[in-house]
């Protein structure tokens, strides 16, 4: 099976795209063309993957990226058995490509991987004028209904089913649990892993780091939105925290083991109410106690399994107190780390679900091939009857 994976929004080293889905496809012998903004993000394609360069879509003007993506899909799509799209923006580039596929006589199975509540996410985009947000929300919902009629859908969360009329398979953002037991959590270092923005609590995290220092060091790993880069750079320069910037997933995960706690200080935003933060699962998988705000899926996971502490939204003092509590109570933090890893290993392990993801794509391709063979076989049979 040959798969064309495309994104113009996500970093090419995105954990879900590269380290889960593409890795799973390659492990099972499938060929992958990966179209992504490699140059814009300063990275090169990983060995064994055919990299195809695309511009990155950022801010208000996304026309160049959409135009390039549309051309790529039209030209390279017929080479693939599956086209796997990771951005809602790519739905805008798809109609022209699909027309060319039909004229060329072969259309690949086209799949949209739904990462988030797209309409809710628009409310959080600072570059989207407030007056446009209601109409954009309606437009996104209409595009989702249209996509459901013409594409295959994968969902990252069960809760996303409510946005669609039909039931679609869920491929959750589980973690790849390390096979060896992690280092026990120490008492001098707190970590954060993930994208950095105001709604994700970056300003709260900086204040939490001020309250914890110098006894506890806060390490922050991730790409930052433009409006918070300067404040993060300044905090790093002043020694308030250590900001590593973006690190490839394997290098980022290597920094988790042994941390006192992992932070997830998301704000109370609609886009976060239906999503399980991947960082929380990663912390659990690496034996790191979790300190999270009460987003429903994260707090339910932490409280049910006793793998960390829940703190109020936008309350750095409470987050710092939770870290101090874990630091002062070795039995609490070691127990939280152990329970979190056990749950991740048994119920949140990507290694278990990866085979299901690949098998699903294989089944869709086989169904499409069978339908094409049946359609192409009908004409010769009719000709034979007429000739007889």
Secondary structure, DSSP 8 states (H G I E B T S, - for coil): -EEEEE-SSS-TT-IIIIIIIIHHHHHTT-EEEEEE-HHHHT----TTSEEEE-----SS--HHHHHHHHHHHHHHGGG-SEEEE--TTHHHHHHHHHHHHHHHT---EEEEEE-S-HHHHHHT-TTS-HHHHHHHHHHHHHHHHHHHHHSEEEESSGGGGGGSSS--EE----B---SS------SSEEEEES-B-TTTTHHHHHHHHHHHTTTSEEEEES-B-HHHHHHHHHHHHTTS-EEEE---HHHHHHTTTT-SEEEE---S-GGGTT---HHHHHHHHTT--EEEE--HHHHHHHHHHT-EEEE-TT-HHHHHHHHHHHHH-HHHHHHHHHHHHHHHHHHSBHHHHHHHHHHHHHHHHHHHHHHHHHHHHHHHHHHHHHH-
